């Protein structure tokens, strides 16, 4: 019988993870990577899975959401996590790697896979094969990006990503904040963090003097007026933040009965009920600076941040409108997106999406519908986020405990709650893994 084959476009973390998952299930792969035939502004080698920004894959323990996600991937036989473990360097509780060695080892292992053919050169259109995975990342070539835009619709492909910081709900001081919407419209949808004039002036000065993150040479400092960085708004005058993201108009602090001098608003994520995003606070300040400055807001003095703000180029689809929780497109069965193109954020999440897309593609090649992972798992929660978030306000996200369903019983202690969520996730993963590896139509994965 002819071995079925899957076409994968993109040799980053998502593409190689998908290729690995397919190969170990007896499915042939044609893996296309345009480098070094066509270079990008930030990659320096021809190796697959080259990390260009950081050598850290974030937390590695089960009380951290990224640690849970990596542990689930280990148990699913992830190539990228296995090699990361083998080439790790000291980094405390985080998993950091020797970047050059990591990419070289991944490239060697993929090149040695049975049934995997590596093709070097640009792919300008979505391939027509029955099962295809697009994993081309934020630096997708212009020709392919244009074809993807035609496929998903021009309004559902983004090239510019502005992300606000996200804070853990249980670290907000609600004694110094109040719930309200402007002019009383919309109920108590927002948490409002008021500042006095003195506090606002100090905040503005801190923003003006803070250190910014360096901008990659492929990212020019050209911003949309409707999506300006916090520090750019602040640079236009001492009052501009009060007429922008910190405007107090339409709000009354119930403790004083008066309008605050300035307000920072927090909005609950639709799915991550334990997380709040800081409205309008996209920024290019360094993460340490963001933490220091945001803690100058009285209600956020002890805040812990799930994610910091950023503005960068990031080509991705509007996942809730485009993708199923298996990362398969809604309009074309057999076509999958993976990596940052699919609407996830971060190296680990990109590799995880490749794992999920690879499993879904394997199922399709053997005549089965892809199975969605349980939402109690980190893999399933990430897939649920990209496919079920509000499409009108969608932003790519890192994995976070707030994306997982709440425990049946309330656990006040944060560490115990996170560990309980992780233990539940791993138990659900074990039973689900057994179910998807059973049956005559999909070969059992090898342990290699």
C-alpha positions in Angstrom: 0.0 0.0 0.0 1.3 3.5 -0.9 2.4 5.5 2.1 0.2 8.6 2.5 2.1 11.9 2.4 1.5 15.3 4.0 2.9 18.6 2.8 4.2 20.9 5.5 5.3 24.5 4.6 7.6 26.0 7.2 10.6 24.5 9.0 10.3 26.3 12.3 9.3 24.7 15.6 5.7 24.0 14.5 6.7 22.5 11.2 9.4 20.2 12.5 7.1 19.1 15.4 4.3 18.3 13.0 6.8 16.4 10.7 8.0 14.4 13.7 4.5 13.4 14.9 3.6 12.3 11.4 6.7 10.3 10.7 6.5 8.4 13.9 3.0 7.4 12.9 4.0 6.0 9.5 3.0 9.1 7.4 5.3 10.5 4.8 6.1 14.2 4.8 7.3 16.7 2.3 8.7 19.5 4.4 9.4 22.8 2.7 11.6 25.5 4.1 12.6 28.6 2.0 15.9 29.3 3.8 18.6 29.6 2.8 17.3 30.0 -0.8 15.3 32.9 0.4 16.5 34.6 3.6 14.7 36.5 6.3 15.9 39.6 8.1 16.4 37.8 11.4 17.5 34.2 10.7 21.3 33.6 10.5 21.5 29.9 9.6 19.9 27.4 7.4 19.0 25.2 10.3 15.4 24.2 11.1 13.8 25.5 14.3 16.2 28.4 14.7 15.4 30.4 17.8 15.9 34.1 16.9 14.7 36.0 20.0 15.5 34.1 23.2 17.1 30.9 24.4 14.4 30.6 27.1 11.3 28.4 26.7 9.9 29.8 29.9 8.9 27.9 33.1 9.5 24.2 33.4 7.6 23.3 36.6 4.0 22.1 37.1 3.0 25.3 39.0 3.7 27.2 35.8 1.3 26.9 32.8 4.3 26.8 30.3 5.7 24.0 32.4 2.5 22.0 32.3 2.3 22.5 28.5 5.9 21.2 28.1 5.2 18.2 30.3 2.1 17.3 28.2 4.3 17.6 25.1 6.9 15.3 26.6 4.2 12.7 27.3 3.1 13.0 23.7 6.6 12.3 22.5 7.5 15.8 21.4 10.8 16.1 19.4 11.4 19.8 20.2 10.9 19.4 24.0 13.1 16.3 24.1 15.9 18.0 22.3 15.5 21.1 24.5 15.8 19.0 27.6 19.0 17.4 26.1 20.7 20.8 25.3 19.4 22.9 28.2 21.6 25.4 30.0 21.3 26.7 33.6 18.4 29.1 33.9 16.8 28.5 37.3 13.3 27.2 37.0 13.1 28.0 33.3 14.0 25.8 30.4 16.7 27.6 28.4 18.8 26.0 25.6 22.0 26.4 23.6 20.3 28.0 20.6 22.8 26.9 18.0 23.0 23.3 19.3 19.3 23.1 19.6 18.6 24.0 16.0 21.5 21.8 14.7 20.2 18.8 16.6 16.6 19.3 15.4 17.8 19.6 11.8 19.9 16.4 12.1 17.0 14.4 13.6 14.5 15.6 11.0 16.9 14.9 8.2 17.3 11.4 9.4 13.5 10.6 9.7 12.2 7.9 7.5 9.8 9.1 4.9 10.5 12.8 5.4 11.8 14.7 2.4 13.2 18.2 3.1 12.8 20.7 0.2 14.6 24.0 0.2 12.9 26.9 -1.6 9.9 29.3 -1.4 6.4 28.1 -1.7 4.3 30.9 -3.1 0.8 29.4 -2.9 -1.1 27.1 -0.6 -0.4 23.6 -1.8 -3.3 21.6 -3.4 -2.6 18.3 -1.7 -5.3 16.5 0.3 -3.5 17.1 3.7 -1.4 20.2 4.1 0.0 22.1 7.1 0.9 25.8 6.9 3.5 26.6 9.6 5.3 29.5 8.0 5.5 31.8 11.0 5.5 35.6 11.4 7.9 36.1 8.5 5.8 34.4 5.9 6.9 35.4 2.4 4.8 38.1 0.7 3.5 35.8 -2.1 2.3 33.1 0.3 0.9 35.6 2.7 -1.2 37.1 -0.1 -2.5 33.7 -1.1 -3.4 32.9 2.6 -5.2 36.3 2.7 -7.2 35.3 -0.3 -8.1 32.0 1.3 -9.1 33.3 4.8 -10.4 36.7 3.6 -8.4 39.9 3.7 -10.0 41.0 7.0 -8.9 37.8 8.8 -5.2 38.0 8.3 -3.1 40.3 10.4 0.4 41.6 9.9 0.7 43.8 12.9 0.2 42.7 16.5 -0.3 45.0 19.5 -0.6 43.1 22.8 -1.5 44.7 26.1 -0.1 43.3 29.4 -2.2 40.7 31.2 -2.4 40.5 35.0 -3.6 37.7 37.3 -6.9 38.6 38.9 -6.0 37.4 42.4 -3.1 39.9 42.5 -5.3 43.0 41.9 -6.0 45.1 45.0 -9.8 45.5 44.6 -9.8 47.7 47.7 -8.1 50.3 45.5 -10.2 49.6 42.4 -13.8 49.7 41.4 -16.0 48.0 38.8 -17.9 50.1 36.4 -18.3 50.9 32.7 -18.2 54.5 31.4 -21.5 56.4 32.0 -22.9 53.2 33.5 -23.3 51.5 30.2 -22.5 47.8 30.0 -22.7 46.9 33.6 -19.6 46.3 35.7 -17.5 44.9 32.8 -14.3 46.8 33.7 -12.1 47.0 36.7 -11.0 50.6 37.1 -7.7 51.5 38.8 -7.8 55.2 39.8 -4.8 57.5 40.1 -4.5 60.8 41.9 -2.8 63.7 40.1 0.4 63.1 41.9 0.4 59.4 41.1 -0.4 60.2 37.5 2.4 62.7 37.1 4.9 60.1 38.6 3.5 57.4 36.3 3.9 59.7 33.2 7.5 60.6 34.1 8.4 56.9 34.6 7.0 56.0 31.2 8.9 58.8 29.5 12.3 57.8 31.1 11.8 54.0 30.8 14.1 51.8 28.7 12.6 50.5 25.5 13.2 47.0 24.0 15.3 47.0 20.9 13.4 46.7 17.6 14.4 44.1 15.1 15.6 45.6 11.9 12.6 44.2 10.0 10.3 46.1 12.3 10.4 49.8 11.6 8.8 52.2 14.1 5.7 52.9 12.1 2.6 52.7 14.2 -1.1 53.0 13.5 -2.7 56.0 15.1 -5.3 53.7 16.6 -2.7 51.4 18.1 0.1 53.6 19.4 2.5 52.4 22.0 1.9 53.9 25.5 5.3 55.7 25.4 4.6 57.3 22.1 1.3 58.7 23.4 3.1 59.9 26.6 5.8 61.6 24.5 3.1 63.9 22.9 2.5 65.8 26.1 1.9 65.4 29.9 -1.9 65.2 29.5 -2.1 62.9 26.4 -2.4 59.7 28.4 -5.4 61.2 30.3 -7.1 61.8 27.0 -6.2 58.4 25.7 -6.0 55.0 27.5 -6.1 56.6 31.0 -9.1 58.9 30.4 -11.4 59.1 33.5 -14.4 60.5 31.6 -17.7 58.9 32.4 -16.4 57.2 35.6 -17.1 58.0 39.2 -15.1 56.4 42.1 -17.9 55.2 44.5 -15.5 55.7 47.5 -15.1 59.5 46.8 -18.1 60.2 44.7 -15.9 62.0 42.2 -14.3 61.4 38.9 -10.6 60.2 39.3 -7.8 62.3 37.9 -6.8 59.3 35.7 -7.9 55.7 35.4 -6.3 52.5 34.1 -8.9 50.0 33.0 -8.7 46.2 33.2 -10.9 44.0 31.0 -11.6 40.3 31.8 -10.6 37.9 29.1 -13.6 36.0 27.8 -12.1 32.6 28.5 -9.4 33.3 31.0 -11.6 34.4 33.8 -8.7 34.6 36.2 -6.9 37.1 34.0 -7.4 40.7 33.1 -5.8 42.6 30.3 -4.7 46.2 30.8 -6.7 48.1 28.2 -4.8 50.2 25.6 -1.4 49.5 27.2 0.5 48.1 24.2 4.1 49.1 24.5 7.7 48.5 23.5 9.1 49.1 27.0 11.3 46.3 28.3 9.5 43.8 30.4 11.3 44.6 33.6 10.4 48.3 33.1 6.7 47.4 32.4 6.5 45.5 35.7 8.1 48.3 37.6 5.9 51.0 36.1 2.6 49.2 36.1 3.1 48.5 39.8 3.1 52.3 40.4 -0.6 52.0 39.8 -2.0 51.6 43.4 -4.4 48.8 42.6 -1.6 46.9 40.8 1.2 47.4 43.4 1.4 43.7 44.0 0.4 42.5 40.5 1.7 39.4 38.9 1.8 39.5 35.1 0.9 36.6 32.8 2.1 38.5 29.8 3.7 41.8 29.1 2.8 44.3 26.4 4.4 44.3 23.0 4.1 45.5 19.5 5.7 43.5 16.7 5.1 42.1 13.2 3.2 38.9 13.5 1.4 37.4 10.5 -1.5 35.4 11.9 -5.1 34.4 11.0 -8.2 35.3 13.0 -8.2 31.8 14.5 -11.8 31.8 15.9 -13.2 32.6 12.5 -10.8 30.2 10.7 -9.8 27.2 12.7 -11.3 24.3 14.6 -9.7 23.3 17.9 -7.7 20.7 16.0 -6.1 23.6 14.0 -7.8 22.4 10.9 -9.5 25.1 8.8 -13.2 25.2 8.9 -13.7 25.7 5.2 -11.2 23.1 3.9 -10.9 19.8 5.7 -7.3 18.5 5.5 -5.7 22.0 5.6 -4.2 22.9 8.9 -2.4 26.0 10.3 0.3 25.8 12.9 2.8 28.0 14.7 2.3 31.8 15.1 0.5 31.8 11.8 -2.3 29.9 13.6 -2.7 32.6 16.2 -0.7 31.3 19.1 2.1 33.3 20.9 5.5 32.0 21.9 8.0 29.3 21.0 6.5 26.5 23.2 2.9 27.3 22.0 4.1 27.2 18.4 5.7 23.8 18.9 2.5 22.6 20.7 0.3 23.8 17.8 2.6 21.8 15.4 2.1 18.7 17.6 -1.7 19.1 17.4 -1.7 19.8 13.7 0.5 16.8 13.1 -1.8 14.5 15.0 -4.8 15.9 13.1 -3.1 15.5 9.8 -2.2 11.9 10.6 -5.8 11.2 11.4 -6.9 12.7 8.1 -4.4 10.7 6.1 -5.8 7.5 7.6 -9.5 8.4 7.0 -10.3 9.6 10.5 -11.6 13.0 11.7 -9.1 14.8 14.0 -9.9 14.6 17.7 -9.9 17.7 19.8 -7.9 17.5 23.1 -9.8 17.8 26.4 -10.0 21.5 27.5 -8.7 20.4 31.0 -5.3 19.8 29.4 -3.0 22.6 28.5 -2.9 21.4 24.9 -6.7 21.4 24.7 -7.1 24.7 26.5 -4.7 26.4 24.0 -6.7 24.9 21.1 -10.0 26.0 22.7 -8.7 29.5 23.1 -7.7 29.9 19.4 -11.0 28.4 18.2 -13.6 29.8 20.6 -12.4 33.3 21.6 -14.2 36.4 20.6 -13.3 36.9 16.9 -14.0 40.6 17.2 -11.3 41.1 19.8 -8.9 38.3 19.1 -5.2 38.4 20.2 -2.7 35.6 20.1 -2.0 34.3 23.6 0.5 32.3 25.6 -0.7 29.3 27.6 -2.1 30.3 31.0 -3.9 28.5 33.8 -6.8 30.9 33.3 -7.5 29.1 29.9 -8.2 25.9 31.7 -11.7 25.2 33.2 -11.9 25.9 37.0 -11.6 23.0 39.5 -14.8 21.5 40.9 -13.9 22.8 44.3 -12.4 26.2 45.1 -8.8 26.2 46.2 -7.7 29.5 47.7 -3.9 28.8 47.8 -2.5 29.7 44.3 0.3 27.2 44.3 -2.0 24.3 45.4 -4.6 25.4 42.8 -2.1 25.4 40.0 -0.7 22.0 41.0 -4.2 20.6 41.2 -5.0 21.9 37.7 -1.7 20.4 36.4 -2.4 17.0 38.0 -5.9 17.0 36.6 -4.6 17.9 33.2 -2.0 15.1 33.1 -4.7 12.5 34.2 -7.0 13.6 31.5 -4.2 13.5 29.0 -3.3 9.9 29.9 -6.9 8.7 29.2 -7.2 10.8 26.0 -3.9 9.7 24.6 -4.9 6.0 25.0 -8.1 6.6 23.1 -6.5 8.4 20.1 -3.8 5.8 19.7 -6.3 2.9 19.5 -8.0 1.6 16.4 -6.9 -0.2 13.2 -6.9 2.9 11.0 -4.2 4.9 12.8 -0.9 3.1 13.6 0.3 3.2 17.2 3.1 5.8 17.7 6.5 4.4 18.2 8.6 5.4 21.2 11.4 6.8 19.1 
